[in-house]
């Protein structure tokens, strides 16, 4: 039996904008992402019982991405929603 808290999957393709990736355990946040030179798309999923934790994770991830942009000298804002 798995006991993951975070599970990720990437689709690094120009033809993919979004795709779904489910959680792998009852307390897990599934993270699907598309990271390309000109864009970054993110999809989070989790069981309903973990919805609050996923919202907290999304907020913190948004802050971390904004900080990374600032450190790298990028302009623009990152939305965590």
Buried (B, 14 or more C-beta within 10 A) or exposed (E): EEEEEBBEBEBEEEEEEEBEBEBBBEBBBBBBBBEEEEEEBBBBBBBEEBEEBBBEBBEEBBEEBBEEBEEEEEEEEBEBE
